[in-house]
Amino acid sequence: MSGNVRLGAGMAFWGDSVRPAIEMVERGDIDYLCCDHLAELTMSILAKQRARDPSLGYTPDILDLLRGALPHCVEKGIRVVTNSGGANPRAAAESVVALCRELGLSGVRVAVVTGDDIGADIDDLVAQGVDFANLDTGEPLSTVRDRLTHAAVYTGCEGIVAALRQGADIVICGRVTDIALYLGPLVHEFGWAPDDWERLGRATVVAHAIECGGQATGGLYAGDWAGVDGLEQLGYPIAEVAEDGTAVLTKTPASGGRVDVGTVSEQLVYEILDPANYLTADVTADFTGVTLEEVGPDRVRITGGTGRPAPQTLKVNMGYRAGFVGEARFSYTWPDAWQKAQRGITFLKKRLERAGFEYTDEIVEYLGHTSMWGSRVPEPRDPDLPEVVVRYAARCPDQAQARKVFTESVALYNNGPAGVAGVGTRPPLKELYAIWPCLIPREHVRQSVELLEV
């Protein structure tokens, strides 16, 4: 392809506003709308939904987005690439096809990319020698095997490329990497080889710069958060990518926020760990040679960066049931709010002990003081504090144990220290899901593509 390929970041997570994507399609000049809906725990939620109802397991916000954006996409020839399929990409694609019919749009080709879900193959893979040891602790998978809810591989862009080459207008994936959503269109359009590490690495830098949506256009900007105008109608980033993998970053015209070296720099260092070895399913990218240059209002040129061969293993996102959380909150007022709070905590713990409470971990936080910083800041001992708000929470093996936390805290209302407030009503019990990070040799993973047409 001659000329640039214009990639728009439409979504950054499940629950993100769909309005920036719709406005980008309406007012921006883009070729692809790339939408990331998945985080680690999102997959656990989606897997739980799929287990309850086989027609669920994808992020339904893709339908809200396409309802507003798809007529413009069809009119302008904009193609959509999304991982909203989550734990059930086929169901997501069928829902999108139904939406197209509802909107009266015919001839729309919807591709389903699968291959990331290895949940049904785990035991066979273990028998073949894949140990799935926990990356953080080294523990064997057997410690949580019976509590697993899902197992999804962070796959690369090859399935997306294949879908686009088959003429897909909308590509719906499961757990592909955030980067793959952007690399796929570029590999397809420019015909890059799968081992063109330099271009793939350079383009990964660009993809990472825009993948988190508004974080590149002034959202969460620590450098000058008070000086960014229009956050309420923040425009999302657009990358105008050249054939060599360099790009100019901008945003939706007539939108809030800003694109400058500062906003882009903050996003570039977000979640990359080692900037010389940013591991993705498609390439090991090196950010250390990146240069940013402001070339106009809300326009930043990004050059430099390179890549090396992709890792021989792929990361697997497994989730497992990890018990329930029992929680209680209560407040104490001046005078002696801190001392009263300490007596209230002791009161609650002794009541729980008498009730035969079982738990594996607990935490005490003082909201507004230590809930963000923990033990790194002093406790709120000032005798003149007007109030202290306590949150006590414990990880419990089952609902019955978790329920005891609030039940035993209610007695604080008339049996504990004076000046209590805010115990409130019984909070809903929350089941905990935990992540089991591990690796799989890439030769065990194969993506496949199915094309549906409206």
C-alpha positions in Angstrom: 0.0 0.0 0.0 1.2 3.5 -0.8 0.7 6.3 1.7 -0.1 6.1 5.4 -2.4 3.8 7.2 -4.5 5.7 9.8 -5.3 3.7 12.9 -7.8 5.1 15.5 -7.9 3.9 19.1 -11.6 3.3 19.8 -11.6 1.7 23.2 -9.2 1.1 26.0 -11.1 -1.3 28.3 -14.5 -2.8 28.9 -16.7 0.0 30.2 -14.8 2.7 28.5 -17.1 5.3 26.9 -18.1 4.5 23.3 -18.6 8.1 22.5 -14.9 8.9 21.6 -15.0 6.0 19.0 -18.2 7.2 17.5 -17.0 10.8 17.3 -13.7 9.5 15.7 -15.6 7.7 13.0 -17.8 10.7 12.4 -15.1 13.4 12.3 -11.7 11.7 12.0 -9.9 10.5 9.0 -9.1 6.8 9.8 -8.9 3.5 7.9 -9.2 1.2 11.0 -10.9 1.5 14.3 -9.0 -0.6 16.8 -10.9 -1.5 20.0 -9.3 -3.1 23.1 -11.9 -4.3 25.6 -9.9 -6.8 27.8 -8.0 -6.7 31.0 -6.8 -9.7 33.0 -9.7 -9.9 35.4 -12.1 -9.1 32.6 -11.5 -12.5 31.2 -12.5 -14.1 34.5 -15.8 -12.2 34.6 -16.5 -13.1 31.0 -15.7 -16.8 31.6 -18.1 -16.8 34.6 -20.8 -15.3 32.4 -20.2 -17.9 29.6 -20.4 -20.7 32.2 -23.8 -19.4 33.3 -25.1 -18.8 29.7 -23.4 -20.1 26.6 -24.6 -17.1 24.6 -22.6 -14.7 26.9 -18.9 -14.3 27.5 -18.1 -11.3 25.3 -18.2 -7.6 26.2 -21.6 -6.2 25.1 -20.3 -2.6 24.8 -19.1 -3.6 21.3 -22.8 -3.5 20.3 -23.3 -0.1 21.8 -20.2 1.2 19.9 -21.2 -0.4 16.6 -24.8 0.8 16.8 -23.4 4.4 16.7 -20.4 3.9 14.6 -21.1 1.1 12.1 -23.2 3.1 9.6 -20.4 5.6 9.3 -17.8 2.8 9.0 -19.7 1.2 6.2 -20.1 4.6 4.4 -16.4 5.5 4.8 -14.9 2.0 4.4 -13.5 2.0 7.9 -12.7 -1.5 9.2 -13.1 -2.5 12.8 -10.7 -4.7 14.7 -11.7 -5.7 18.3 -11.0 -8.2 21.0 -14.5 -7.8 22.5 -15.0 -11.5 21.8 -13.4 -12.2 25.1 -14.3 -15.7 26.2 -16.9 -16.2 23.5 -15.9 -14.5 20.2 -18.3 -16.6 18.1 -21.3 -15.4 20.2 -20.0 -11.8 19.8 -19.8 -12.2 16.1 -23.3 -13.6 15.9 -24.6 -10.6 17.9 -22.8 -8.2 15.6 -24.4 -9.9 12.5 -27.8 -9.5 14.2 -27.1 -5.9 14.8 -26.1 -5.3 11.1 -29.5 -6.8 10.1 -31.3 -4.6 12.6 -29.5 -1.5 11.1 -30.3 -2.6 7.6 -26.7 -3.1 6.6 -26.0 -5.9 4.2 -22.8 -7.3 2.7 -20.9 -6.7 6.0 -18.3 -9.4 6.5 -17.6 -10.3 10.1 -14.6 -12.5 11.0 -14.2 -14.6 14.1 -10.6 -15.2 15.2 -10.1 -18.1 17.7 -7.3 -20.2 19.0 -6.5 -18.4 22.2 -8.8 -20.5 24.4 -6.9 -23.6 25.6 -9.1 -24.3 28.6 -10.3 -27.7 27.2 -6.7 -28.7 26.3 -4.9 -28.1 29.6 -4.6 -31.7 30.7 -3.4 -32.8 27.3 -0.8 -30.0 27.2 0.4 -31.0 30.7 0.8 -34.6 29.5 2.9 -33.2 26.6 5.2 -31.5 29.0 3.8 -28.0 29.4 4.0 -27.3 33.1 2.1 -24.0 33.4 4.1 -23.1 36.5 3.2 -19.8 38.0 5.5 -17.0 36.7 5.5 -15.2 40.0 5.8 -17.9 42.5 6.9 -21.0 40.6 4.0 -23.1 42.1 2.7 -25.9 40.0 -0.7 -25.6 38.3 -2.0 -28.5 40.3 -2.4 -26.2 43.3 -5.3 -24.4 41.6 -6.3 -26.8 38.7 -9.7 -27.8 40.2 -10.6 -24.1 40.6 -9.7 -22.8 37.1 -12.3 -20.8 35.3 -10.5 -20.1 32.0 -7.2 -20.3 30.2 -6.5 -17.9 27.4 -3.3 -17.3 25.5 -2.1 -13.8 24.6 -2.0 -14.4 20.9 -0.5 -12.3 18.1 -1.7 -10.6 15.0 -1.6 -13.5 12.5 -5.3 -14.3 12.8 -6.2 -10.7 12.3 -4.0 -10.5 9.2 -5.7 -13.6 7.8 -9.1 -12.2 8.5 -8.4 -8.9 6.7 -6.9 -10.7 3.8 -10.2 -12.7 3.5 -12.0 -9.4 3.2 -13.4 -9.0 6.7 -14.9 -5.6 7.6 -15.2 -6.4 11.3 -12.6 -8.7 13.0 -13.7 -10.1 16.4 -11.0 -11.8 18.4 -10.7 -13.3 21.9 -7.6 -12.7 23.9 -5.2 -11.3 21.4 -2.7 -8.8 22.7 -3.5 -5.1 22.7 -0.6 -4.5 20.3 -1.9 -7.1 17.8 -5.1 -5.1 17.3 -2.9 -2.4 15.7 -0.1 -4.5 14.1 -2.6 -6.7 12.2 -3.9 -3.9 10.0 -0.4 -2.6 9.4 1.0 -6.1 8.4 -2.0 -6.5 6.1 -1.7 -3.1 4.5 2.0 -2.9 4.1 2.7 -6.6 3.5 5.4 -6.8 6.2 6.9 -10.2 6.7 6.3 -11.9 10.0 10.0 -11.6 10.8 10.4 -8.0 9.8 11.5 -7.3 13.4 12.6 -3.7 12.8 9.3 -2.5 11.4 7.3 -4.7 13.8 9.2 -3.3 16.7 8.8 0.3 15.6 5.1 -0.2 15.0 4.8 -1.7 18.4 6.0 1.5 19.9 3.3 3.4 18.0 0.7 0.9 18.9 1.6 1.1 22.6 1.5 4.9 22.4 -2.2 4.9 21.5 -3.6 1.6 22.8 -4.8 3.1 26.1 -7.1 5.6 24.4 -7.3 8.9 26.3 -4.1 8.3 28.3 -2.2 9.6 25.2 -4.4 12.7 24.8 -4.3 14.2 28.2 -6.3 11.7 30.3 -4.5 10.8 33.6 -1.8 13.2 32.6 0.4 13.8 35.7 2.7 16.3 33.9 0.0 19.0 33.7 -3.3 17.5 34.7 -4.7 20.9 35.7 -3.9 22.5 32.3 -5.5 20.0 30.0 -8.7 21.5 28.6 -11.8 19.5 27.5 -11.3 16.3 29.5 -15.1 15.9 29.6 -15.1 15.5 25.8 -11.6 14.0 25.4 -10.7 13.0 21.9 -9.0 9.6 21.4 -5.6 9.2 19.6 -5.1 8.5 15.9 -1.8 7.2 14.5 -0.9 8.0 10.8 1.6 5.2 10.2 4.1 5.2 7.4 5.4 2.1 5.6 8.6 2.1 7.7 6.6 1.9 10.9 7.1 5.6 12.0 4.0 7.7 12.6 2.4 11.0 13.5 0.1 10.9 16.4 -3.0 13.1 16.6 -6.6 12.9 17.8 -10.2 13.3 16.7 -10.7 16.9 15.3 -12.6 19.3 17.5 -12.3 17.2 20.6 -10.9 17.9 24.1 -7.5 17.0 25.5 -4.2 17.5 23.7 -1.4 15.6 22.0 2.1 16.7 22.8 5.5 15.3 23.8 4.4 15.2 27.5 1.2 13.3 27.0 2.7 10.8 24.6 5.8 10.3 26.8 3.7 9.3 29.8 1.8 6.7 27.9 5.0 5.3 26.3 6.5 4.3 29.7 3.2 2.9 30.9 3.3 -0.9 31.7 6.4 -1.7 29.6 8.7 -2.9 32.4 12.0 -3.1 30.5 11.9 -0.5 27.7 14.7 -2.4 25.9 12.8 -5.7 26.0 9.0 -5.1 25.6 7.7 -8.6 25.1 4.7 -9.2 22.9 3.4 -12.2 21.0 4.6 -10.7 17.7 7.9 -9.1 18.5 10.3 -8.1 21.2 10.3 -4.4 20.9 13.1 -1.9 22.0 11.9 1.5 23.0 15.2 3.0 23.9 15.9 4.8 20.6 12.5 6.5 20.4 12.3 10.2 19.5 9.2 12.4 19.9 8.8 15.7 18.0 5.9 18.1 18.0 5.2 18.9 14.3 2.0 20.9 14.7 -0.9 21.5 17.0 -1.9 18.1 18.5 0.6 16.4 16.2 3.6 14.4 17.5 6.0 12.5 15.2 7.3 9.3 16.7 10.4 7.7 15.2 13.0 5.3 16.3 12.6 2.1 18.2 13.3 -1.4 16.8 12.6 -5.0 17.4 14.1 -8.5 17.8 12.6 -12.0 17.4 9.4 -12.7 19.2 9.6 -14.8 22.4 9.5 -18.6 22.0 6.8 -18.7 24.6 3.4 -17.0 24.9 1.8 -15.7 28.1 -1.3 -17.5 29.3 -4.0 -15.7 31.3 -5.6 -18.3 33.6 -8.1 -17.4 36.2 -9.2 -19.3 39.2 -11.8 -19.0 42.0 -10.0 -17.6 45.1 -12.6 -17.5 47.8 -14.8 -14.6 49.0 -14.2 -11.3 50.6 -15.8 -10.4 53.8 -16.0 -6.6 54.4 -17.1 -4.0 57.0 -16.7 -0.3 57.1 -17.3 2.0 60.1 -16.4 5.5 61.1 -15.5 7.2 64.4 -15.8 10.9 65.2 -13.8 13.4 67.2 -12.7 13.4 70.0 -10.2 10.6 70.0 -11.4 9.2 66.7 -8.1 7.2 66.2 -8.3 5.6 69.6 -11.9 4.7 69.2 -11.2 3.2 65.8 -8.5 1.0 67.3 -10.9 -0.2 70.0 -13.5 -0.9 67.3 -11.1 -3.0 65.3 -10.1 -5.0 68.4 -13.8 -5.4 69.2 -14.5 -6.8 65.7 -11.6 -9.2 65.7 -12.5 -10.6 69.0 -16.1 -11.1 68.0 -14.9 -12.9 64.8 -12.7 -15.1 66.8 -15.6 -16.1 69.1 -17.6 -16.9 66.0 -15.0 -19.4 64.7 -14.0 -17.1 61.8 -11.8 -18.7 59.1 -9.7 -16.6 56.8 -6.4 -16.6 55.0 -5.6 -12.9 54.8 -6.9 -9.7 56.2 -6.4 -6.0 55.8 -7.2 -2.8 57.8 -7.3 0.5 55.9 -8.1 4.0 57.0 -9.9 5.6 54.0 -8.5 8.9 53.0 -5.2 8.1 54.8 -3.7 4.7 54.1 -6.0 3.0 51.5 -3.7 4.0 48.7 -0.3 4.2 50.4 -0.6 1.4 53.0 2.2 1.1 55.5 4.3 3.6 53.6 2.5 6.5 55.3 1.9 7.2 59.1 -1.4 6.0 60.6 -3.9 8.8 61.3 -3.2 9.2 65.0 -3.8 12.9 65.3 -6.1 13.4 68.3 -7.8 16.3 66.6 -8.9 14.5 63.5 -12.6 15.1 62.9 -13.1 11.5 61.8 -11.5 8.2 61.0 -13.1 5.8 58.4 -12.1 2.1 58.9 -12.3 -0.6 56.2 -11.7 -4.2 57.4 -11.6 -6.9 54.8 -10.7 -10.6 54.9 -10.2 -13.3 52.3 -12.4 -16.2 53.3 -12.8 -19.8 52.0 -16.5 -19.6 51.5 -19.6 -17.3 51.7 -20.5 -18.4 55.2 -17.2 -17.2 56.6 -17.2 -14.0 54.6 -20.7 -13.2 55.8 -19.5 -13.2 59.4 -17.5 -10.0 58.9 -20.4 -7.8 58.5 -22.6 -9.7 60.9 -20.1 -9.3 63.8 -19.5 -5.6 62.9 -23.1 -4.7 63.4 -22.7 -4.9 67.2 -20.4 -1.9 67.0 -23.6 0.2 66.8 -24.6 -0.2 70.4 -21.9 -2.4 72.1 -18.7 -0.8 70.9 -17.0 2.6 71.6 -19.0 5.8 71.4 -19.1 7.9 68.3 -19.6 5.2 65.7 -21.3 5.8 62.4 -21.5 4.5 58.8 -21.8 0.8 59.5 -24.6 0.8 57.0 -26.4 -2.1 55.4 -25.1 -5.5 54.6 -22.8 -5.3 51.5 -23.1 -7.9 48.8 -20.7 -10.8 49.1 -18.0 -10.7 46.5 -16.4 -13.8 45.0 -12.7 -13.4 44.4 -11.0 -14.4 41.2 -7.2 -14.5 40.9 -4.9 -14.6 38.0 -2.5 -17.5 37.3 0.2 -16.2 35.0 2.2 -18.8 33.1 3.8 -19.6 29.7 3.2 -21.9 26.8 5.5 -22.8 23.9 4.1 -21.0 20.9 4.1 -24.1 18.7 1.1 -25.4 20.8 -1.0 -22.4 19.7 -2.8 -22.0 16.4 -5.3 -19.3 15.4 -8.1 -19.9 13.0 -10.5 -17.6 11.2 -14.2 -18.1 10.4 -16.0 -15.5 8.1 -19.7 -14.7 8.6 -21.5 -12.4 6.1 -24.7 -10.4 6.6 
